[in-house]
Amino acid sequence: MNLLEMTFSQVTGFLKSRYGRGEFHAGALLREVIKKGNHDFEQAPEFERSQALADDLKAMHAPPDFTITDQVEQDNTLKFVTRLQDGALIESVVIPMKRYNTLCVSTQVGCRMGCRFCETAKAGFKRNLLVHEITGQLYSARIMLGKEISNVVFMGMGEPFDNFDNLIQAIRVFNDQKGFDVALRHMTVSTCGLVPGIERLAKLDLPQLSLAISVHSADDRVRSDLMPINRRYPLAELRKALMDYPLHKRRFLLVEYVLIKGVNDSKEAALQLADYLAPLKVRVNLIAYNPGREDISASGFARVADDDLNTFSDYLTELGLFVVKRWSKGQELMAGCGQLSGADEIR
């Protein structure tokens, strides 16, 4: 019984089918373990008259099987490394915002998508994360590190839609009010453009969940060079999936655009992007490319100057797009966009 993988209704169903118990004890279990980090739940008031039940559940209970092995913080941005039971390493980042903290979580050990500007891709793909390994990152941030987290973005290591079933269960566990209690409107799933995943998500009743799509170029040739996924699902196919996506009337698609010097930062590139996005209800998150680790980075890519990012943003704004400039946090910690790698040591 791993409570990091279960919603309140699932815990309730388990207790009813096995013990004839229900919501009373299910709520106590989630409160003690998820909200308080207390694995000695048999001492909770709800179990005072049910010690046999508590002892049985304690014997089945699976406490966290992962440990934080390293962490580094700068300007309130915190990156931490988690060692999983099999020895695999993943990275997560706590990002301070104006009124809240956001946790960037990983969904895979490594990634198989091969984006050329991404450190995770260079590390290669090892395996999908299990549900409790995804949700455990929020558990660690809140319980072990004492951080108040209200937003979750699936933008860490891995392509979330490449681990679709575990992703969706993790979202439901995060969203459960009796447990982690993260509102769907405070969660964002980011994809490199895995069209079948977008189509599968569209069929689920999760209208408040935000969807972010990494575009990075509206030119098929350039995008295919940057992101091999474009060769399988080119821009036209991606746009069709996005046009068919059932957006809530108050929500936007979030388009992520990493600006790379001399690659996708020209006025022509801005015109192409505006034309491509014209039929869609979007907001563009503009991010300067973050250099990788010197010892393994061989991309030859360069970061744009702040003035160039501002100029490109002005181009897009003049063309009618709503643009948010995302000034990278944690770049020096290798905690910025595209910099997570699951290395043995962080800096």
N, C-alpha and C positions, 0 to 999 in steps of 0.2 A: 504494500500500500504506500504509494508515493504521493503525498499530498501536494507536491509541487507540480504534479501532472493532472490534478483533478479539480473540477469545478464543484461548487456546493451541491448542485443537483446530483452529480456523480457520486460524491461522498455519501449523500443521503440515500441514494439508490443502493449503494453497497451495504450500508448499515441496515437498511430495511430487509434486503434479500438474505443477509447472513445472520442478523441478530434480532430482527423485528424492531429495531430502533430507527430513529429518523433525524429530523431537522435539529432537534435539541442538541444532540451529541455531535452532529456534523458541524454545526456552527461553532461549537466549542473547539473542535479539532482544528478548524481553519483559523480561528482567532488565535489560539495558542501557538500554532506552528508558523503560519504565514505572517500574521500581523505582529506577533511578539518574538518569534524565533525560539519559542519554548518547546523543547522536545520531551519534557517531562510532563506531558499534558494530563497524566493520571491524577495530578494534584489539583486540577481545575475543579471548581465547585460542581460542575455538571456531572462529574464522575464520582462524587463522594459516596453515593449509594450504588455505584456500578463499578466497583473495583475489579470484578472478574472481567467485565467488558474492557475496562481500561488496560488491564494486564494483557489481555488477548490482542488488543489493538497495538499496544506498545511492542509486542513481540513481532508484529507484522510491519510496523512502521519503518520506512526507509529514510533515515536522516540524510542530509546532504552528503554526497560522496565526492565532493570537489573541494578544492582549497585555493585561496588566493595566495599566489607565490611571490608576487611582486606588484608594486604600485608606485606611481610617480605623479606628482601634482605640481601645477604651475598656474598662477592666476586663476585658481579655483577650478581649473579643468583637471580632472583626475582620470588617469588610465590605469586599469588594473588587469593583471594576467591571472587566469584561472587554470589550474591544472586539473584535468578530468580524471576519472578513475583509471582509464587506460593510459594515462600519462600525456595525452594530447593537451595542447595549450591553446587557449582562445583569449582574445582581448576584448575589453569593454571600456566604454568611456562615459564618464559623468560630465555633462556639459552645462555650465551655468548660463541661464538666461536672465532676463530682467526680473521676472517675478517667480521663476520656478527653475528646477533642474530637470534636464532631459538625460535619459540613459540611452546610449547607443549600444544595442545588443547584437551579438553574432548569432548566426543560424547554422553555420557549418564550420568545420575545421578545414581552413583553406577554401578554395573556390575553383570550379572547373570552367568558368566563363572566359578566362584568358584576356581580360581587358589590359591593354599594354601599359597603362599609366597607374595600375593598382598593385600595391605590394602584396595583398592577399593572393592575387592571381599568380604572382611569381613564386609563392610558396607552394603552389599546386593544391590539388584536392585530396583530402584524406578521408573524411566521412561527414555525414550529416550529424547534427546535434540531436539528441533525444529531447523530448519536451521538457523534462526537468532540468536539462542542461541549458536550455534557453531561458526558462523562467527563473532558474537559479541565479542568473546574472542580476536580476532585480532583487532577489532575496539577498544576495551578497552585498549589493550596494546599500540596501536599506538596513539590514540587520547587522552585517559584519562591519561595514564601513560607516554606518550611521548617517547616510545621506538621505535627505528628503527628495524623493523622486515623484514627479506627477506626470511626466511625459515619457513615452518610450518610442524610439525609432529603430526599425529593423534595417540598419544601415551599416552594421559592423561586418565582420568577416563572413563571406559567403553570399550566395544569391538566394534570398528567402523563398522564391517560388520553386527553386530546385529541391526544396525540402518542404513541400506544400502542406502535407497533412500535419506534420509536427508544428509548422508555423501556425496554422489555424487553431490547433488545440492550445498552443501557447497564448495566442490572442484571447481565446475564450477564458483561459485561466487568469490571465492578467486582468481581464475585464470584470471578473466575478466580484460583486460587491462584498461578499463574505470573506474574500481572500485579499488579493492584491489591490483590487478596486481602482483600476486605471480606466478611465472613460475611453470609449472607442474613438471619440473625437480628439483624444490626446495620444493616439497611436498612429504611426505612419509606417507603411511598408514600402520599401524602395526596391525597384527591379531594374536590371540592365536592359529589359525589353523582352523578357521571356513571355511571348504572346500566349501560349497555352495557360500559363499561370494567371495572367490578366483575365482571360476568358473564364477560368474556373472561379476566380474571386468574384467576378461579375454576377455569378449565379447564386452567390451566398447573400444572406440578408444582413449585410454589414455596411449600411449606407454612410455611417458616420466615420468609418475608418478612412484615413487619408492614404492616397496612392501617389507615390513619387516614381517618376520614370527618368532614368539617366539617358539623355539624348546625345549631348556633347558635339553633335554635328548634324545638320540637316542635309548633308551631302552623302549619298550612299557610299561613294568611294572612300571618303575620309572616315566616315563612321565605321565602315568595315575594317579599315586599317587599325582604328583605335579599339574597336569592340568586335571580336569575331562573331558574336551573336547576331550581328546585322547581316551576315551572309546567309543565315538560316531564316531570320525574320527581318527582312529589310524594312526601311522606313515606311513604305506604303502600307505594308501589312500591319506594322505596329500602330500606325495612325488609325487604321480601320478598327482595330481592337479598342483603341482609346475612344473613338467616336461612339462605339457601341456600349461603352462602359456606363452603367447606371449611376450617374453622379447625383448626390443629394443636392437639392436646389440651392443650398447655401455653401456648398463645397466646391473646391477647385481641384483639378489635377495639378500636381506639383512637378514641374519639369526641372531636372537638374542638369546644369551645364557647367562642366569643368573647363575653364578657359586656359588654353595652353599656348604659349608664345609661338607665333609663326605657324600654328596648325589650324586653329579654329577661332581666331581673334580678329579677323578682318571685318570691314564693313560689309563685304559681300556675304560673309558667313552669317552676319546678323540679319541681312535681308532674306537669306535662305531660311533661317530659323523662323523669322516672323511669318513668312509665307507658309511654311510647313505647319505652324501652330494656329494659323488663322481660323480653322473651323472648330477649334477646341477651346474649352473654358479652362484657362491655365494661369498659373503664376510661375514665373521663372526664378529659380534659385541659382544665382550666378556665383561660382566658386573658383578662386584661383587655384591652379594646379599646385599640389604639394609635392615637392621632391621626395624621392624614396631614400632608402639607406644607401650610402655611397658605395658600400662594398658589394651590393648586389644589384644596384640600379644601373641598367644599361640602356634605358629607353632613349636617352638623348633629349628628352623633353625639358623645357625650361618654364619657370614660373613667370607670369606676366607681372609687370609693375602695377602698383595700385592705380596710377593714372590711366593705364591702359584698360584696367578693369572698369574704371569709372566711364571711360569713353565708350566701351562696348555696351555698358549698361544704358548710357544715353542714347545710343543707336536704337536699342530695343524699345526704350521708352517712347522715343519719337515715332516708332513704328506701331505704337498702340499696345505694347505688352506691359503687364504689371511685373516689375522686376524687384527681387529682394537680393541685395548683395550680401553674401554670407562670408564675412571676414573670418578666415579659418582660425579656430581655437585649438590649441594643442599641437600646432605644427612642430614645434621644437621637441615635443615629447613623442613624436611619431604617432600622434593621436588624431591627426586631422583626416579629412576625407581622403580615402585611398591609401592610407599609411599603415593600417593594421595588418600585422603579419603573423602573430603568434610566435614571435621569436623567444628564445630562452631568456633573454634579458631585455629590459626596456630602459630607455634613457630619457 
